[in-house]
Amino acid sequence: MKGLGTSPGIGIGKIFVYKTTEIKVIRENIDDTEFEINRLDKAISKAGAEIERLYKLTLANMGEKEAEIFKAHKMILEDPEFYFAVIEKINKEKVNCEFAVKETSESFITMFEDIKDEYLKERAVDIKDVSTRLLRTLLEIESVDLLSINEESIIVAEDLTPSDTAQLNKEIVAGIVTELGGRTSHTAIMARTLEVPAITGIKDILKNVKHGELMIIDGTTGEIIINPREEEIFEYENKNKKIEELKKKLQNIKGQDSISKDGYKVEIAGNIGTPKDIDKVLENDGEGVGLYRTEFLYMDRDRLPTEEEQFEAYKAVAEKLGKRPLVIRTLDVGGDKDLPYLNLPKEMNPFLGYRAIRLCLDRKNIFRTQLRAILRSSTYGNVKIMLPMISNIKEVRDSKEIIEEIKEELRKEKIPFDENMEIGIMIEIPAAAIHSRSFAKEVDFFSIGTNDLIQYTLAVDRGNQDISYLYNQYHPAVLSLIKMTIENGHEEGIWVGMCGEAAGDEKLIPLLLAMGLDEFSMSASSILKARYLIKNTSKEEMASMIEEILGLSTAEDVEGALDNVLSAN
Amino acid sequence: MLKREIKIQNESGLHARPASLFVKEASKYNSEIKVIKGEKEYNAKSIMGLLSMGASKNQMIAIQAQGADEELAVNSLIELVSNLAD
């Protein structure tokens, strides 16, 4: 079988089927209420032990903050109000324990969902989680969670959510295979960050595998072998060895500049989501951070992060990078990234809707808090601000005005910041690319966000499996927009970077170098390979081929041409 | 029976972490303990009860206990609320 190889490397391990079973509860009339109450007590203590175990595991693997949630779950499970409400239902209505638990938790959930407070609304999710666990225990449905994996495994799932991936132990997870998602799905991005091989977009894989079977995956080619033969295992172990050898070669170019064969210097930086990702970037000799996705600070929690919390996070990264640049992107939520506590409206077209800079310029308090934290962190390193989803000049001017106001505030409060901090924008909407000459007059740098630029240029929802074949970074139209953006930026004397997945694509790197891209920002694991490629490419030579390549009719032709260039080098 | 009143002073009120600290402390005592806000009474040993009460900054609540250790219970809970930090 074959899927989309979205995180490179070879994984060999036992299949761990991860799926959430549907729970069906039927109302039964019972006589022996004692018996039902007894069952309830036993289930509560068993579920409690499970939660306790998850708490300890998370504490050991991730830390106290991540583990905290399970403490809250335990309290909900053992809550007297909840307990007595269930007992009363069993006794009064003479119903089975499952039914009583379900009805009671539903009434609590509705009660919490109706509360106006955003934090409390969110607790409904926890009650749901706990009652589901209790029901599973009562119905003896085997509960699966990713933390319980205790041998080299390949996770097979429909898709993984951010809270799932937060539980991944990369020491023991040999690979991930999902039915949904493309190169830029959450699963794929997280897998690359964690350096776990992954294959996404294999429809019906769950139907074709059994828990515990052996599986080999090749995250580069997207190939999957279920129940491999001896010689296949041998072959892939060999392949794995070769990959390790290339890794060694790459280690040798650590500490060197990223200079093309004919002497053009570029900057190769890493993308990060949390402050601890910076270690990976430095380990791979990243020359800076071209994209700090701050939304992770806002996720997996129940309220907005305070200025202090943000400041600490930004400062930590800035200090670790020292003189090397740190590009902090302001909050980019909405679209596929929801924050439950913001109560964002459901939209028909979320990617074209209320998200990123649009949300920030509307809810200015959120924006101001973040900008203050970023500005305050700017004295600890080489910090730059980047605004996402810019589609018109007014958004840039309004944002800059707010930044000026905050600078004035800080001056009055005698809080230091970098007066010359650069402000840049993401070019990810075709309008911004086409009109980039005007934008370049207003900002200090561009960073091309290819993931969205491709989606908006080609009108392809990047999460939709059925049309993922249309999502293609080699489309001549996309490449023309990239070229136009780089040229316009240079005309106005600003630097142009790229922080989308395309920046780390081996086939595209020579072309982007030739177009004059100044900065390439990618997953940490791709940095050294990119440098290796740049060192083996001549910019001038490649530049003579740009016209020809962009003149090709189809994305497939372009990819073929780039393939040839790559193998020639 | 013992009852004392207190004004919530910390920024985020009896939400989240403060509420779980409160429940933990209340559960140490044998007395029946209630938190009263306005006309409504809530079980002080129930996280769900306390969370659904949703006491915020500057609101008055009363803590009421009945039982052998009522004095200890009320005093320690009053102290806990007055020392809450965000």
Interface residues (C-beta under 8 A of the other chain):
Chain A: K71 A72 M75 I76 D79 P80 E81 F82 F108 M111 F112 I115 D117 Y119 L120 R123 I127 D302
Chain B: H15 A16 S20 V23 N43 K45 S46 I47 M48 G49 L51 S52 G54
